[in-house]
Every structure is written in structure tokens, then in C-alpha cells.
Amino acid sequence: MNHRPTITAALLLAVVCAPALLAQPVTPPPASPAAPPVTGSPDDGGAANAPLAGEMTAELDAAVSGGLTYLASLQDEDGSFDGARYGKNVAITAVAGLAFMADGNLPGRGEYGLLIDRSIDFVLANAAENGLIASDSANGPMYGHGFATLFLGEVYGMTGGASAARDRKIHEALVKAVRLIERSQNEEGGWRYNPVPYDADVSVSICQVMALRSARNAGIEVSADTIDRAVEYVRQCQNTDGGFKYQLEGGASAWPRTAAGVATLFYAGIYHDDAIDRGLDYLVREALPSSGKPAQAHYFYGQYYAVQANYLAGGEAWARWWPAIRTELLDGQNDDGSWDDRSVGPAYGTAMSLIVLQMPKRYLPIFQK
């Protein structure tokens, strides 16, 4: 069934509409022939409220423990995490911070609380007056901006009121970051590498939509029109095979961007939709973990969104994807606890793997409908 690309009633109830420059601070508060179609189960809130039996195992716990220990050893004195050829990077620092928070650690609290504090300090130190969060070594700054905004949104949503001075700094940076995202949306409804409303692609756009969802969850005002336009853009990027192309200009489907496209619709507040069902079916055909398919480009990025998409769908989708990706990631972990991404480096590969493997812990607000 097709739906008009407008914000859902549930999202409208949660979003306070306001002009982008005048918003005021808010107090925090076709199916595969080899497999049947998969659909979401929004009535039970996806997997958030319907955990599988045996989601967490002793082997998984050991792998996560080793991964967190390894990742912690990579943090620099200034709180940053290195992105190999990308240098000190707010995106990798943000996903590393999220990996530790996914274990239940919070700023100043838990085994890795101080590490999260330092990560926050690095991100805030790279927040410009115009709202852009990017380090000097940024490559495609809107990628980093989206992940950094997501990180601050999760921190603020989980700790609001814990430290008045720190909260004010995070709130100020978060509001400015959200306004920059709203201003940078192009006429098609998406975003691209730089903070100007010129071009767009699915990959950068999901980073911004997720950041906006996290900020809204934390009590920050987000423009409903921005979300509506993002939904329209992503819908137009879906091909007839159910997969998603990179940009509106055309192109073949690919599973990482398809995972991003489906996740975008979920984070925009859309849970019942033919576009989601067709996207999930495409993912099963092209990228089901542990299916014997050869390793593909953008693996950790793709699984980061694919696991979220199937988690938010819940039901059969989650029951199929989770055990398969759990096995695949555990088999791919190195003896030192790391996962290595050859393009970006082990900090990135390890952090993304840890976020995926800890999703069943359900600590991060962004994974809760």
C-alpha cells in the first residue's frame, strides 16, 4: 500500500514545528524466490519490545568485552579516535562514543564513562558558531556532522539534567547543529557532503535524518517540513527492484544504500509502507549475512543500517537477520578484539561492529520507537 510522503501522526505529536532560525531551546525531557517476503511488525514496536529468545549469548558478551577494551586503547589524549587516512575525525569519535554508551556507560559513569566524557569534549571543541561540527581533517563534513549530532543527541537524551554546565554546552551545540541540517537541505529534500543546499545523496541524507530523530527524541525542536521533504526524496530514490540508488539522477541499486533508505523511512516515523517491505526483501536477496556471499564494499556501514532496519521492522525480519549477522561478526573478529575496515581503519570497523552487536541491549534511545 502506498502512502503520501508526509510526516505521520505519531511523529507530528512528538515534533514541535517552528521556523528553522527562530526555534527556542526546549527543556530535555518483489520478494526473493529463495525466501518469503519480510515485513515489519509495528504493532509490537519492532524488536524494541519483542526480543528474540537467546539474542545475547556468552560468546557475544565475550566478543563485546574484547572489542570495547580494544577500542578504548585507541582513544587519543584529546578524546578523538583516528580514522587512518582521515586523521582525527568527529564521525569516528562519535560512533566510538555510541559504542560505549550502547554498553550502558554514560558520561562519567560506568567503566568507560571518562572515555565518553573525553569524546564529548572533542566533539564540542569542533563545533563551530554556525553549527557545523567538523574536525580539520574532515572529508565530506556533513557525514561527520550527522554522526556527531546523533552522538550529542543521544548523550543529551540520556543525561539531561545530570550536569547543568555540560548540558548547556551540549544543548547549544545540538540546537545549532540541527538548524544547520535544516538550512542545508537541498530542493530535492536531501543532503550531500557539504553544508550547502546544492546536491543530495541517500548516504549523507540518512545521517542527517537519524541526527534529527535523536535530537527530537531529546526535546529539540525539529521542522516537520524538513522531515516531509526528506521522506519524499528517499522515496524517489527507490528503484523498481526494491533497492535504492545513490542519487535521483539514476543508477543501480546497492544493499548499503538500500539499508540506509529503509532506515530513513523508519526514522522519519513511517512503519507501515510498501517501500519498506520491498527494501527489506531486497536486503535479504542481496546481503543476508552468513549466506556465503562474498565480502562487499562498505560492509560495516551497510550492516550498521541493515541491522537497524531489520530491528525496527521486528518480527520475521529481525528473527532472520539478527542471528545471521551475529554469527558473521563474531567469526570476523580479530584476536585482539578488533574488526578492521580496510578503507577507514580499525577504530571505525570496531565501533560499528560493537554498535550492531549491542543493539539487543536496547540502551540507546535512538533504537527505541
One Martini backbone bead per residue (centre of mass of N, CA, C, O) as a GRO file, in nm:
protein
  369
    1MET     BB    1   0.096   0.035   0.023
    2ASN     BB    2   0.053   0.368  -0.036
    3HIS     BB    3   0.198   0.681   0.073
    4ARG     BB    4   0.212   0.978   0.168
    5PRO     BB    5   0.496   1.206   0.206
    6THR     BB    6   0.426   1.232   0.524
    7ILE     BB    7   0.398   1.293   0.831
    8THR     BB    8   0.312   1.137   1.096
    9ALA     BB    9   0.114   1.144   1.364
   10ALA     BB   10   0.326   1.058   1.570
   11LEU     BB   11   0.538   1.273   1.485
   12LEU     BB   12   0.363   1.526   1.525
   13LEU     BB   13   0.333   1.494   1.835
   14ALA     BB   14   0.662   1.520   1.879
   15VAL     BB   15   0.676   1.767   1.689
   16VAL     BB   16   0.790   2.101   1.688
   17CYS     BB   17   0.697   2.356   1.500
   18ALA     BB   18   0.953   2.564   1.340
   19PRO     BB   19   1.145   2.790   1.248
   20ALA     BB   20   1.474   2.746   1.199
   21LEU     BB   21   1.568   3.047   1.325
   22LEU     BB   22   1.340   3.051   1.590
   23ALA     BB   23   1.411   2.837   1.772
   24GLN     BB   24   1.377   2.719   2.096
   25PRO     BB   25   1.465   2.603   2.373
   26VAL     BB   26   1.436   2.277   2.529
   27THR     BB   27   1.344   2.089   2.766
   28PRO     BB   28   1.435   1.801   2.847
   29PRO     BB   29   1.325   1.478   2.869
   30PRO     BB   30   1.010  -0.828  -0.464
   31ALA     BB   31   1.034  -1.140  -0.375
   32SER     BB   32   1.224  -1.384  -0.292
   33PRO     BB   33   1.246  -1.710  -0.408
   34ALA     BB   34   1.418  -1.808  -0.137
   35ALA     BB   35   1.211  -1.615   0.020
   36PRO     BB   36   1.003  -1.475   0.210
   37PRO     BB   37   0.854  -1.215   0.290
   38VAL     BB   38   0.924  -0.915   0.467
   39THR     BB   39   0.795  -0.765   0.765
   40GLY     BB   40   0.675  -0.563   0.973
   41SER     BB   41   0.588  -0.500   1.347
   42PRO     BB   42   0.448  -0.224   1.479
   43ASP     BB   43   0.260  -0.327   1.711
   44ASP     BB   44   0.541  -0.417   1.883
   45GLY     BB   45   0.781  -0.215   1.810
   46GLY     BB   46   0.936  -0.423   1.714
   47ALA     BB   47   1.227  -0.528   1.880
   48ALA     BB   48   1.209  -0.345   2.133
   49ASN     BB   49   0.937  -0.532   2.245
   50ALA     BB   50   1.065  -0.819   2.091
   51PRO     BB   51   1.257  -1.035   2.193
   52LEU     BB   52   1.463  -1.279   2.141
   53ALA     BB   53   1.563  -1.581   2.193
   54GLY     BB   54   1.897  -1.559   2.255
   55GLU     BB   55   2.039  -1.292   2.168
   56MET     BB   56   2.228  -1.335   2.404
   57THR     BB   57   2.565  -1.445   2.452
   58ALA     BB   58   2.863  -1.547   2.572
   59GLU     BB   59   3.018  -1.491   2.311
   60LEU     BB   60   2.919  -1.204   2.276
   61ASP     BB   61   3.018  -1.084   2.542
   62ALA     BB   62   3.320  -1.140   2.488
   63ALA     BB   63   3.344  -0.976   2.226
   64VAL     BB   64   3.261  -0.704   2.344
   65SER     BB   65   3.475  -0.679   2.561
   66GLY     BB   66   3.718  -0.688   2.364
   67GLY     BB   67   3.628  -0.447   2.187
   68LEU     BB   68   3.625  -0.226   2.406
   69THR     BB   69   3.918  -0.251   2.493
   70TYR     BB   70   4.039  -0.184   2.220
   71LEU     BB   71   3.900   0.090   2.166
   72ALA     BB   72   4.010   0.238   2.418
   73SER     BB   73   4.319   0.225   2.317
   74LEU     BB   74   4.262   0.454   2.072
   75GLN     BB   75   4.248   0.697   2.240
   76ASP     BB   76   4.318   1.013   2.256
   77GLU     BB   77   4.389   1.279   2.460
   78ASP     BB   78   4.154   1.462   2.308
   79GLY     BB   79   3.922   1.216   2.245
   80SER     BB   80   3.996   1.093   1.989
   81PHE     BB   81   3.957   0.916   1.675
   82ASP     BB   82   4.107   0.739   1.429
   83GLY     BB   83   4.089   0.743   1.045
   84ALA     BB   84   4.356   0.720   0.936
   85ARG     BB   85   4.346   0.899   0.650
   86TYR     BB   86   4.139   1.100   0.828
   87GLY     BB   87   4.208   1.118   1.105
   88LYS     BB   88   4.077   1.322   1.303
   89ASN     BB   89   3.728   1.230   1.391
   90VAL     BB   90   3.397   1.289   1.458
   91ALA     BB   91   3.260   1.032   1.354
   92ILE     BB   92   3.439   0.820   1.500
   93THR     BB   93   3.403   0.937   1.780
   94ALA     BB   94   3.096   0.905   1.788
   95VAL     BB   95   3.076   0.591   1.742
   96ALA     BB   96   3.247   0.522   1.984
   97GLY     BB   97   3.066   0.648   2.197
   98LEU     BB   98   2.818   0.472   2.123
   99ALA     BB   99   2.947   0.198   2.190
  100PHE     BB  100   2.968   0.258   2.499
  101MET     BB  101   2.665   0.333   2.546
  102ALA     BB  102   2.554   0.048   2.450
  103ASP     BB  103   2.670  -0.068   2.743
  104GLY     BB  104   2.571   0.174   2.965
  105ASN     BB  105   2.741   0.406   2.939
  106LEU     BB  106   2.828   0.726   3.081
  107PRO     BB  107   2.908   1.020   3.162
  108GLY     BB  108   3.110   0.936   3.435
  109ARG     BB  109   2.980   0.640   3.387
  110GLY     BB  110   3.140   0.372   3.421
  111GLU     BB  111   3.407   0.222   3.277
  112TYR     BB  112   3.369   0.450   3.015
  113GLY     BB  113   3.297   0.746   3.109
  114LEU     BB  114   3.560   0.915   3.056
  115LEU     BB  115   3.574   0.857   2.754
  116ILE     BB  116   3.311   1.000   2.685
  117ASP     BB  117   3.390   1.275   2.785
  118ARG     BB  118   3.622   1.314   2.580
  119SER     BB  119   3.446   1.289   2.328
  120ILE     BB  120   3.270   1.533   2.383
  121ASP     BB  121   3.495   1.743   2.390
  122PHE     BB  122   3.584   1.705   2.096
  123VAL     BB  123   3.318   1.774   1.961
  124LEU     BB  124   3.279   2.058   2.089
  125ALA     BB  125   3.557   2.172   1.980
  126ASN     BB  126   3.418   2.122   1.667
  127ALA     BB  127   3.205   2.352   1.715
  128ALA     BB  128   3.061   2.587   1.540
  129GLU     BB  129   2.881   2.876   1.526
  130ASN     BB  130   2.707   2.765   1.266
  131GLY     BB  131   2.695   2.429   1.365
  132LEU     BB  132   2.936   2.291   1.264
  133ILE     BB  133   3.070   1.952   1.286
  134ALA     BB  134   3.427   1.965   1.239
  135SER     BB  135   3.724   1.868   1.150
  136ASP     BB  136   4.013   1.939   0.983
  137SER     BB  137   3.996   1.628   0.845
  138ALA     BB  138   3.750   1.653   0.686
  139ASN     BB  139   3.547   1.421   0.482
  140GLY     BB  140   3.269   1.519   0.436
  141PRO     BB  141   3.125   1.695   0.680
  142MET     BB  142   2.823   1.577   0.694
  143TYR     BB  143   2.890   1.312   0.811
  144GLY     BB  144   3.011   1.405   1.079
  145HIS     BB  145   2.774   1.581   1.164
  146GLY     BB  146   2.563   1.358   1.190
  147PHE     BB  147   2.708   1.180   1.402
  148ALA     BB  148   2.758   1.403   1.613
  149THR     BB  149   2.461   1.476   1.657
  150LEU     BB  150   2.373   1.200   1.749
  151PHE     BB  151   2.554   1.183   1.995
  152LEU     BB  152   2.446   1.435   2.142
  153GLY     BB  153   2.152   1.338   2.151
  154GLU     BB  154   2.206   1.087   2.327
  155VAL     BB  155   2.335   1.227   2.563
  156TYR     BB  156   2.105   1.428   2.628
  157GLY     BB  157   1.874   1.209   2.655
  158MET     BB  158   2.038   1.046   2.901
  159THR     BB  159   2.150   1.330   3.085
  160GLY     BB  160   1.951   1.534   3.146
  161GLY     BB  161   2.051   1.722   3.442
  162ALA     BB  162   2.335   1.614   3.548
  163SER     BB  163   2.480   1.881   3.401
  164ALA     BB  164   2.444   2.203   3.357
  165ALA     BB  165   2.699   2.293   3.203
  166ARG     BB  166   2.710   2.066   2.995
  167ASP     BB  167   2.417   2.089   2.888
  168ARG     BB  168   2.443   2.371   2.764
  169LYS     BB  169   2.657   2.298   2.554
  170ILE     BB  170   2.502   2.072   2.414
  171HIS     BB  171   2.245   2.227   2.347
  172GLU     BB  172   2.370   2.445   2.173
  173ALA     BB  173   2.507   2.257   1.963
  174LEU     BB  174   2.247   2.102   1.884
  175VAL     BB  175   2.075   2.332   1.777
  176LYS     BB  176   2.276   2.431   1.562
  177ALA     BB  177   2.296   2.159   1.411
  178VAL     BB  178   2.000   2.141   1.327
  179ARG     BB  179   1.982   2.409   1.171
  180LEU     BB  180   2.194   2.330   0.960
  181ILE     BB  181   2.039   2.096   0.842
  182GLU     BB  182   1.792   2.256   0.752
  183ARG     BB  183   1.955   2.462   0.566
  184SER     BB  184   2.102   2.215   0.385
  185GLN     BB  185   1.861   2.143   0.239
  186ASN     BB  186   1.754   2.060  -0.055
  187GLU     BB  187   1.511   2.070  -0.303
  188GLU     BB  188   1.480   1.749  -0.294
  189GLY     BB  189   1.546   1.665   0.039
  190GLY     BB  190   1.860   1.655   0.076
  191TRP     BB  191   2.207   1.553   0.120
  192ARG     BB  192   2.558   1.631   0.137
  193TYR     BB  193   2.888   1.695   0.205
  194ASN     BB  194   2.793   1.992   0.225
  195PRO     BB  195   2.660   2.292   0.396
  196VAL     BB  196   2.469   2.295   0.121
  197PRO     BB  197   2.179   2.345  -0.100
  198TYR     BB  198   2.266   2.149  -0.373
  199ASP     BB  199   2.294   1.843  -0.299
  200ALA     BB  200   2.232   1.469  -0.312
  201ASP     BB  201   2.216   1.171  -0.094
  202VAL     BB  202   2.144   0.887   0.080
  203SER     BB  203   2.389   0.864   0.273
  204VAL     BB  204   2.379   1.151   0.402
  205SER     BB  205   2.076   1.166   0.472
  206ILE     BB  206   2.059   0.958   0.703
  207CYS     BB  207   2.238   1.111   0.901
  208GLN     BB  208   2.036   1.350   0.938
  209VAL     BB  209   1.778   1.200   1.021
  210MET     BB  210   1.896   1.066   1.272
  211ALA     BB  211   1.976   1.326   1.414
  212LEU     BB  212   1.690   1.447   1.428
  213ARG     BB  213   1.563   1.218   1.592
  214SER     BB  214   1.743   1.243   1.841
  215ALA     BB  215   1.684   1.539   1.905
  216ARG     BB  216   1.380   1.509   1.935
  217ASN     BB  217   1.391   1.300   2.165
  218ALA     BB  218   1.550   1.530   2.348
  219GLY     BB  219   1.367   1.815   2.280
  220ILE     BB  220   1.421   1.917   1.997
  221GLU     BB  221   1.342   2.116   1.750
  222VAL     BB  222   1.169   2.003   1.446
  223SER     BB  223   1.104   2.017   1.122
  224ALA     BB  224   0.848   1.878   0.945
  225ASP     BB  225   0.931   1.962   0.656
  226THR     BB  226   1.205   1.825   0.654
  227ILE     BB  227   1.095   1.537   0.676
  228ASP     BB  228   0.905   1.530   0.433
  229ARG     BB  229   1.127   1.587   0.218
  230ALA     BB  230   1.304   1.339   0.284
  231VAL     BB  231   1.095   1.127   0.213
  232GLU     BB  232   1.056   1.206  -0.081
  233TYR     BB  233   1.346   1.160  -0.169
  234VAL     BB  234   1.376   0.858  -0.092
  235ARG     BB  235   1.147   0.747  -0.262
  236GLN     BB  236   1.281   0.838  -0.542
  237CYS     BB  237   1.537   0.628  -0.488
  238GLN     BB  238   1.362   0.393  -0.566
  239ASN     BB  239   1.357   0.101  -0.721
  240THR     BB  240   1.188  -0.165  -0.874
  241ASP     BB  241   1.365  -0.384  -0.693
  242GLY     BB  242   1.373  -0.214  -0.394
  243GLY     BB  243   1.609  -0.058  -0.424
  244PHE     BB  244   1.873   0.189  -0.390
  245LYS     BB  245   1.991   0.477  -0.500
  246TYR     BB  246   2.211   0.739  -0.470
  247GLN     BB  247   2.054   0.917  -0.686
  248LEU     BB  248   1.816   1.067  -0.887
  249GLU     BB  249   1.971   1.037  -1.168
  250GLY     BB  250   2.059   0.742  -1.111
  251GLY     BB  251   2.091   0.385  -1.080
  252ALA     BB  252   2.189   0.134  -0.904
  253SER     BB  253   2.147  -0.089  -0.677
  254ALA     BB  254   2.231  -0.113  -0.318
  255TRP     BB  255   2.252  -0.236  -0.002
  256PRO     BB  256   2.356   0.002   0.173
  257ARG     BB  257   2.151   0.218   0.057
  258THR     BB  258   1.901   0.052   0.127
  259ALA     BB  259   1.935   0.053   0.428
  260ALA     BB  260   1.926   0.363   0.448
  261GLY     BB  261   1.645   0.406   0.323
  262VAL     BB  262   1.480   0.242   0.527
  263ALA     BB  263   1.579   0.389   0.782
  264THR     BB  264   1.467   0.665   0.708
  265LEU     BB  265   1.169   0.593   0.726
  266PHE     BB  266   1.166   0.507   1.017
  267TYR     BB  267   1.292   0.784   1.137
  268ALA     BB  268   1.031   0.941   1.012
  269GLY     BB  269   0.774   0.748   1.116
  270ILE     BB  270   0.766   0.492   0.921
  271TYR     BB  271   0.610   0.151   0.931
  272HIS     BB  272   0.387   0.143   0.697
  273ASP     BB  273   0.528   0.009   0.390
  274ASP     BB  274   0.613  -0.087   0.075
  275ALA     BB  275   0.903   0.027   0.065
  276ILE     BB  276   1.003  -0.138   0.306
  277ASP     BB  277   0.940  -0.425   0.209
  278ARG     BB  278   1.111  -0.409  -0.054
  279GLY     BB  279   1.378  -0.341   0.088
  280LEU     BB  280   1.399  -0.596   0.267
  281ASP     BB  281   1.398  -0.798   0.034
  282TYR     BB  282   1.657  -0.698  -0.098
  283LEU     BB  283   1.846  -0.757   0.139
  284VAL     BB  284   1.807  -1.063   0.139
  285ARG     BB  285   1.907  -1.114  -0.154
  286GLU     BB  286   2.200  -0.937  -0.122
  287ALA     BB  287   2.283  -0.943   0.232
  288LEU     BB  288   2.264  -1.191   0.388
  289PRO     BB  289   2.406  -1.314   0.636
  290SER     BB  290   2.571  -1.615   0.614
  291SER     BB  291   2.526  -1.688   0.275
  292GLY     BB  292   2.815  -1.680   0.102
  293LYS     BB  293   2.878  -1.408   0.031
  294PRO     BB  294   3.079  -1.184  -0.068
  295ALA     BB  295   3.255  -0.937   0.007
  296GLN     BB  296   3.170  -0.592   0.051
  297ALA     BB  297   3.134  -0.282   0.015
  298HIS     BB  298   3.054  -0.116   0.294
  299TYR     BB  299   2.993  -0.315   0.529
  300PHE     BB  300   2.959  -0.162   0.804
  301TYR     BB  301   2.768   0.049   0.705
  302GLY     BB  302   2.547  -0.145   0.600
  303GLN     BB  303   2.496  -0.302   0.872
  304TYR     BB  304   2.420  -0.068   1.050
  305TYR     BB  305   2.146  -0.025   0.885
  306ALA     BB  306   2.032  -0.314   0.846
  307VAL     BB  307   1.990  -0.378   1.147
  308GLN     BB  308   1.803  -0.143   1.207
  309ALA     BB  309   1.581  -0.213   1.002
  310ASN     BB  310   1.518  -0.499   1.125
  311TYR     BB  311   1.464  -0.405   1.414
  312LEU     BB  312   1.227  -0.207   1.344
  313ALA     BB  313   1.054  -0.430   1.213
  314GLY     BB  314   1.081  -0.706   1.314
  315GLY     BB  315   1.007  -1.012   1.355
  316GLU     BB  316   1.110  -1.185   1.087
  317ALA     BB  317   1.338  -0.995   1.016
  318TRP     BB  318   1.495  -1.018   1.285
  319ALA     BB  319   1.507  -1.335   1.306
  320ARG     BB  320   1.692  -1.349   1.049
  321TRP     BB  321   1.928  -1.134   1.087
  322TRP     BB  322   2.061  -1.153   1.368
  323PRO     BB  323   2.198  -1.437   1.377
  324ALA     BB  324   2.366  -1.385   1.118
  325ILE     BB  325   2.533  -1.131   1.208
  326ARG     BB  326   2.646  -1.242   1.465
  327THR     BB  327   2.813  -1.469   1.337
  328GLU     BB  328   2.976  -1.297   1.135
  329LEU     BB  329   3.115  -1.107   1.342
  330LEU     BB  330   3.245  -1.318   1.526
  331ASP     BB  331   3.415  -1.448   1.293
  332GLY     BB  332   3.561  -1.148   1.222
  333GLN     BB  333   3.722  -1.132   1.470
  334ASN     BB  334   3.997  -1.046   1.620
  335ASP     BB  335   4.223  -1.132   1.866
  336ASP     BB  336   4.227  -0.815   1.977
  337GLY     BB  337   3.899  -0.727   1.922
  338SER     BB  338   3.884  -0.646   1.630
  339TRP     BB  339   3.769  -0.455   1.343
  340ASP     BB  340   3.857  -0.423   0.997
  341ASP     BB  341   3.870  -0.135   0.798
  342ARG     BB  342   4.044  -0.071   0.507
  343SER     BB  343   3.951   0.236   0.464
  344VAL     BB  344   3.929   0.352   0.786
  345GLY     BB  345   3.965   0.135   1.012
  346PRO     BB  346   3.946  -0.006   1.336
  347ALA     BB  347   3.773   0.198   1.485
  348TYR     BB  348   3.534   0.184   1.294
  349GLY     BB  349   3.484  -0.125   1.275
  350THR     BB  350   3.450  -0.165   1.583
  351ALA     BB  351   3.225   0.035   1.648
  352MET     BB  352   3.010  -0.073   1.451
  353SER     BB  353   3.004  -0.363   1.562
  354LEU     BB  354   2.922  -0.287   1.854
  355ILE     BB  355   2.653  -0.158   1.791
  356VAL     BB  356   2.526  -0.406   1.665
  357LEU     BB  357   2.578  -0.619   1.904
  358GLN     BB  358   2.416  -0.408   2.121
  359MET     BB  359   2.118  -0.367   2.040
  360PRO     BB  360   1.976  -0.573   2.249
  361LYS     BB  361   2.019  -0.380   2.501
  362ARG     BB  362   1.859  -0.102   2.465
  363TYR     BB  363   1.995   0.190   2.548
  364LEU     BB  364   1.946   0.352   2.300
  365PRO     BB  365   1.704   0.572   2.200
  366ILE     BB  366   1.716   0.536   1.882
  367PHE     BB  367   1.613   0.216   1.927
  368GLN     BB  368   1.340   0.354   2.029
  369LYS     BB  369   1.007   0.402   1.940
   0.00000   0.00000   0.00000
